[in-house]
Amino acid sequence: MVSSATAVGTRAVLMLSQAFPPRQAAGTFRVVRFTRFLPELGWKCVVVTPRAGCHPGLDETLIGQIDPATEVVRFGCGDPAEHLRRWVTLRRDLVGRLTRKPARVLSRLMDKVLLPDSRVLGAGRLFRACARVFASRRVDVVWITGPPFSYFRIVPRLKKVFGVPVVLDLRDPWTTGDLRYEGRDRWRLKHERRMEGEAFALADRVVLNSELCHRAYRRLYPDLPEDRWAVLTNGYDPEEFADVQPEPFDRTVLVHGGLSGGNRTARWLIEAMSLLYRAGVLSPASFRYVSYGPGGPEEHEAAVAGGVADMVEFRGSRSHKEVLSAVKGAGALLLIVGSGHETSIPGKLYEYLGAGRPVIMAGAPDCAAADVIRETGAGRVVALNDVEGLADCLRDLVWGRLASRRDEGRVRAYESRSISRRLADLLASLMDGPAK
């Protein structure tokens, strides 16, 4: 759903983002919501993003969320790894089945060898798309969001050629994200830390999405001035729920509105279901766990081994509106925060806040997402592998005792309109000159 822009101003922000409709990705919604509300605050939004054919996962219904006032400039991404990922997604014939595994291996290999990621191969095309915008209109500020962090690599050329303020927006941490540099990938850290430091030194603002992430980066780069940093969380838009009807479930349902498996596994949640099934608390007629995505192999194995496979439903990739319908109709919502993601906050948490359903968070009790849940009173926090604790939450859910103690004032602070107002103020502050 798109809101009409009421006050498009003369200032223009050029926004560089790989994630934008119709790409179905978590980062898409941060950009879309900013472009929806910034025009009301006097900013014209021009988005530079890859063509739809460069993306592996598309949701055409998301096109309707682009504000009519937003200019969109698309370019060929120049990333063979991304095209391989799209190939794997689309080919369902014999050729696709035979080549799927080699294509995935080659795609992962390119992402591992190229620094900071395979999208760096399209950096020249990205810059030329930006140059076309500068040639046709005035641009006051450039805002770049990552990952992919290869988009940050064009900052030196942007500053040298166009001399405009640049804002780097990190939806996830870059080199403080330990999972990127484990095992054989440890060699990457030195090189990417250098790239990160160069980009941060040239940027006029570096925006992080949690206070924990902010503190980690302040320790890492103590020589950068305090006013170089800003924190802007993700948010939710109440209007996105206005025309969404809750899915009419016929039993108590716990919904996880995104991908799971691997580091973000629901394995222990499923083991907790098995525990309660054997105790007679849960049954297929009274309870179901619904997750979007294919699920990890360890999750499927846990469901079969625990005898609860008929209470677990992996729905695969669905449209955003369909996911919101399930989220809105659920008895409770599951948020999984895996090890290594403690300083970042999954965007789906904010949609959970918008849905108003109780949240069960499985992850580190001292992570950034847990702080938001406790601050807003949105639900409960349990360690990822705490089977007994998860079982207690499920027991209270089916017995009607899981009601959250939401602080509506604190929840409303995370509305996208409020976050966008803070971004507009940040952009305006750069009009008087870059940070020193």
C-alpha positions in Angstrom: 0.0 0.0 0.0 1.4 3.4 -1.0 0.7 6.7 0.8 0.5 9.9 -1.3 3.4 12.3 -0.9 2.1 15.5 0.4 5.1 17.8 0.4 7.8 16.8 -2.0 10.5 19.4 -1.4 13.4 20.8 -3.5 16.0 18.7 -1.7 16.9 15.4 -3.2 18.5 12.3 -1.7 20.0 9.7 -4.0 19.5 6.3 -2.4 21.6 3.3 -3.5 20.2 -0.1 -2.5 20.4 -3.5 -3.9 17.2 -4.4 -2.1 14.1 -2.7 -3.6 10.8 -3.9 -5.1 10.2 -6.3 -6.6 13.2 -7.9 -4.8 11.9 -10.0 -1.9 14.4 -9.4 0.8 14.5 -8.1 4.4 16.3 -4.9 3.4 13.7 -4.0 0.8 11.2 -2.7 3.5 13.7 -0.3 5.2 14.2 1.5 1.9 10.6 1.4 0.8 9.4 2.9 4.1 12.0 5.7 4.0 10.9 6.6 0.4 7.3 6.6 1.5 7.7 9.1 4.3 10.7 11.3 3.3 8.7 13.2 0.7 6.3 14.3 3.4 9.3 15.8 5.1 10.6 17.7 2.1 12.9 15.2 0.5 12.7 13.9 -3.1 13.9 10.3 -3.3 15.8 8.9 -6.3 16.6 5.2 -5.9 19.4 3.5 -7.9 18.9 -0.3 -7.8 19.5 -3.3 -10.0 17.0 -4.5 -12.6 14.5 -7.1 -11.5 16.2 -9.7 -13.7 19.3 -9.5 -11.4 17.4 -10.9 -8.4 16.8 -14.5 -7.4 13.6 -13.8 -5.4 10.8 -11.6 -6.6 7.5 -10.5 -5.2 5.6 -8.5 -7.8 3.1 -7.3 -5.3 5.8 -5.2 -3.6 5.8 -2.9 -6.7 2.6 -1.4 -5.3 4.5 -0.2 -2.2 6.7 2.2 -4.2 5.6 5.7 -3.6 4.6 7.5 -6.9 6.9 10.4 -6.0 9.9 8.1 -6.0 12.2 8.1 -9.1 13.7 4.7 -9.7 16.8 4.2 -11.8 17.7 0.6 -12.6 20.9 -0.9 -13.9 22.3 -4.2 -14.9 24.1 -5.6 -11.8 27.0 -7.1 -13.6 27.2 -9.9 -10.9 27.4 -13.4 -12.3 26.9 -14.9 -8.9 23.6 -13.1 -8.5 22.5 -14.4 -11.9 23.5 -17.9 -10.9 21.3 -17.6 -7.8 18.4 -16.5 -10.0 19.1 -19.5 -12.3 18.9 -21.9 -9.4 15.6 -20.3 -8.3 13.9 -20.3 -11.6 15.0 -23.5 -13.5 12.6 -26.3 -12.6 13.3 -28.5 -15.6 15.9 -31.3 -16.0 18.7 -28.9 -16.9 17.9 -26.9 -13.8 18.0 -30.0 -11.6 21.2 -31.2 -13.0 23.0 -27.9 -12.8 21.5 -26.6 -9.5 24.3 -27.9 -7.2 27.2 -26.8 -9.4 25.6 -23.4 -9.8 25.2 -23.0 -6.1 28.8 -24.0 -5.5 30.2 -21.6 -8.1 28.0 -18.8 -6.7 29.3 -19.3 -3.2 32.9 -19.6 -4.4 32.6 -16.2 -6.2 31.2 -14.6 -3.0 34.1 -16.0 -1.0 36.9 -15.0 -3.4 35.7 -11.5 -4.2 36.0 -8.7 -1.6 33.9 -7.7 0.0 31.3 -9.7 -2.0 30.6 -10.6 -5.6 28.5 -7.4 -6.3 31.8 -5.6 -6.4 32.0 -6.7 -10.1 29.1 -4.3 -10.8 30.6 -1.3 -9.0 31.4 0.4 -12.2 27.8 0.0 -13.4 26.5 1.3 -10.1 28.7 4.4 -10.4 27.6 5.1 -14.0 24.0 4.8 -12.9 24.6 7.4 -10.2 26.4 9.6 -12.7 23.4 9.6 -15.0 21.3 10.9 -12.1 23.8 13.7 -11.3 23.8 14.6 -15.0 20.0 15.1 -15.1 19.2 16.6 -11.7 20.6 18.2 -8.6 21.4 15.8 -5.8 22.0 17.1 -2.2 22.9 13.9 -0.3 23.8 10.3 -1.2 22.5 7.5 1.1 23.9 4.0 0.6 22.6 1.0 2.4 24.4 -2.3 2.9 24.8 -5.2 2.8 26.1 -5.8 0.2 29.0 -3.8 1.4 30.6 -3.6 -2.1 28.2 -0.6 -2.6 30.3 1.3 -0.1 33.4 0.8 -2.4 32.2 3.7 -4.7 32.3 6.3 -1.9 35.8 7.6 -2.9 34.7 8.2 -6.5 31.4 9.8 -5.4 33.2 12.2 -3.1 35.9 13.0 -5.6 33.7 13.5 -8.7 30.6 15.0 -7.2 31.6 16.3 -3.8 28.3 15.6 -2.1 27.7 14.4 1.5 27.5 10.6 1.8 25.6 8.6 4.4 26.4 4.9 4.9 23.5 2.9 6.3 24.5 -0.5 7.8 21.5 -2.7 8.2 23.9 -5.3 9.6 27.4 -4.8 11.0 30.2 -5.3 8.5 33.5 -6.4 10.1 32.2 -6.8 13.6 30.0 -9.6 12.2 32.1 -12.6 13.3 30.3 -15.1 11.2 31.8 -13.6 8.0 35.3 -14.4 9.1 35.2 -17.9 10.6 37.5 -20.8 9.6 38.9 -20.5 6.1 37.3 -17.1 5.7 39.5 -15.6 8.5 41.9 -14.1 5.9 39.1 -11.7 4.7 39.0 -9.8 7.9 42.2 -7.8 7.5 41.3 -6.7 3.9 37.7 -5.9 4.6 38.6 -4.0 7.8 40.8 -1.8 5.7 37.9 -1.2 3.2 35.5 -0.5 6.0 37.9 2.0 7.6 38.4 3.8 4.3 34.7 4.1 3.7 33.9 5.3 7.2 36.7 7.9 7.1 35.2 9.4 3.9 31.5 9.2 4.9 29.8 12.1 6.4 27.6 9.9 8.6 27.6 6.2 9.4 24.2 4.9 10.4 23.9 1.8 12.5 20.6 -0.1 13.4 21.2 -0.7 17.1 22.9 0.9 20.1 24.9 -2.3 20.7 26.3 -2.1 17.1 27.0 1.6 17.7 29.0 0.9 20.8 31.0 -1.9 19.1 32.0 0.4 16.2 32.9 3.3 18.5 35.4 0.9 20.2 36.7 -0.2 16.9 37.2 3.3 15.5 37.8 5.5 18.5 39.5 8.2 16.3 36.3 9.0 14.3 34.4 11.9 15.8 31.2 11.1 17.8 29.1 13.1 15.3 30.1 10.8 12.5 27.8 8.1 14.0 24.0 7.8 14.2 21.6 5.1 15.1 18.4 4.5 13.2 16.5 1.3 13.8 14.2 -0.3 11.4 10.5 0.3 11.9 7.0 -0.8 11.0 4.2 1.0 9.1 0.7 0.5 10.6 -0.8 1.2 7.2 0.7 -2.0 5.8 -1.6 -4.0 8.1 -4.7 -1.9 7.4 -5.9 -4.0 4.4 -4.5 -7.4 5.6 -7.0 -9.9 7.0 -5.7 -12.2 9.7 -5.4 -15.8 8.5 -8.2 -17.7 10.2 -6.3 -20.5 11.9 -8.4 -23.3 13.4 -5.9 -24.0 16.2 -3.2 -22.2 18.2 -0.4 -21.3 15.8 3.1 -20.0 16.4 4.4 -18.2 13.3 8.0 -17.5 12.2 7.8 -15.0 9.4 11.1 -15.7 7.6 13.9 -18.1 6.8 15.3 -20.4 9.5 17.9 -23.1 9.7 21.6 -23.2 10.2 22.6 -20.4 12.6 19.0 -19.3 13.0 17.6 -22.7 13.7 14.3 -23.6 15.3 15.6 -27.0 16.2 15.3 -26.5 19.9 11.8 -25.0 19.6 10.8 -28.2 17.7 12.4 -30.3 20.5 10.3 -28.3 23.0 7.2 -29.1 21.0 8.2 -32.8 21.1 8.6 -32.5 24.9 5.1 -31.1 25.3 3.6 -33.6 22.8 4.8 -36.5 24.9 3.4 -34.8 28.0 0.0 -34.5 26.3 0.0 -30.7 26.3 0.3 -30.3 22.5 -1.5 -32.2 19.8 -1.9 -31.8 16.0 -5.5 -30.8 16.6 -4.6 -28.0 19.0 -1.2 -26.6 17.8 0.9 -25.9 14.8 4.2 -24.2 14.1 4.3 -22.4 10.8 7.5 -21.1 9.3 8.3 -19.4 6.0 11.1 -20.8 3.9 12.2 -24.4 3.3 13.5 -25.0 6.9 16.9 -26.4 7.7 17.7 -30.1 7.5 18.2 -30.2 11.3 14.7 -28.7 11.8 13.1 -31.4 9.6 15.1 -34.1 11.3 14.1 -32.8 14.8 10.4 -32.8 13.7 10.5 -36.4 12.5 12.6 -37.7 15.4 10.3 -35.9 18.0 7.1 -37.2 16.4 5.8 -33.7 15.7 6.2 -33.5 11.9 2.5 -33.1 11.5 2.6 -30.1 13.7 5.3 -28.3 11.7 4.6 -26.6 8.4 7.3 -25.0 6.3 5.5 -22.9 3.7 8.5 -21.8 1.6 8.6 -18.4 -0.1 5.3 -16.5 -0.1 4.3 -12.9 -0.8 4.9 -10.3 1.8 1.1 -9.8 2.2 0.5 -13.5 2.8 3.2 -13.6 5.5 1.6 -10.5 7.2 -1.8 -12.3 7.1 -0.3 -15.3 9.0 1.6 -13.0 11.4 -1.6 -11.1 12.1 -3.6 -14.2 12.7 -1.1 -16.1 14.8 -1.4 -16.8 18.5 2.2 -15.8 18.9 5.3 -15.0 16.8 8.8 -16.5 16.9 11.9 -14.5 16.5 15.2 -16.4 16.1 18.5 -14.5 16.8 21.4 -16.8 16.0 24.9 -16.6 17.4 26.9 -13.8 15.8 23.9 -11.6 15.3 23.7 -10.1 18.8 24.3 -6.5 17.7 21.8 -6.4 14.8 18.0 -6.6 15.0 16.0 -8.6 12.4 13.6 -6.3 10.5 10.8 -8.8 11.1 10.8 -7.8 14.8 9.3 -4.4 14.0 6.6 -6.0 11.8 5.8 -8.2 14.8 5.4 -5.1 16.9 3.0 -3.7 14.3 1.0 -6.9 14.3 0.5 -6.6 18.0 0.9 -10.4 18.7 3.1 -11.7 21.6 6.7 -12.5 20.6 8.8 -15.4 21.8 12.4 -14.5 21.1 14.9 -17.4 21.0 18.5 -16.1 21.2 21.1 -14.5 23.5 19.3 -12.7 26.4 21.7 -9.7 26.1 21.3 -9.1 22.4 20.0 -6.0 20.8 16.7 -7.6 19.8 16.1 -8.7 23.3 16.6 -5.1 24.5 13.7 -4.0 22.2 11.4 -6.7 23.4 12.0 -5.9 27.0 11.7 -2.1 26.4 8.4 -2.5 24.6 7.0 -5.3 26.7 6.3 -7.2 23.5 7.0 -10.7 24.7 9.5 -13.1 26.3 13.2 -13.8 25.8 14.6 -17.3 26.0 18.0 -18.6 25.1 18.1 -20.2 21.7 18.9 -23.7 23.0 16.8 -23.6 26.2 14.4 -26.4 25.4 12.7 -26.2 28.9 12.3 -22.4 28.6 10.8 -22.7 25.2 8.5 -25.4 26.4 7.3 -23.1 29.2 6.5 -20.4 26.6 4.6 -22.9 24.4 2.7 -24.2 27.4 1.6 -20.7 28.3 0.7 -20.0 24.7 -1.7 -22.9 24.4 -3.1 -22.3 27.9 -3.7 -18.6 27.1 -1.1 -17.2 29.5 1.4 -15.7 27.1 -0.2 -12.3 26.8 2.4 -9.6 26.4 2.6 -6.4 28.5 3.0 -4.0 25.6 3.9 -0.4 26.3 2.1 1.2 23.3 4.0 4.5 23.6 7.3 2.7 23.3 6.0 0.6 20.5 4.9 3.7 18.5 8.4 5.1 18.7 9.3 2.4 16.2 6.8 3.5 13.6 8.5 4.1 10.3 7.2 7.7 10.1 9.1 8.5 13.3 12.3 6.9 12.1 12.0 8.6 8.7 11.7 12.0 10.5 15.0 11.3 12.2 16.6 10.4 8.9 15.2 13.6 7.4 16.8 15.6 10.2 20.1 13.8 9.7 20.1 14.6 6.0 19.2 18.2 6.6 22.1 18.5 9.1 24.5 17.7 6.3 23.4 20.5 4.1 25.6 22.9 6.1 28.7 20.9 5.3 30.2 17.5 5.9 31.2 16.3 9.4 34.8 17.2 10.3 
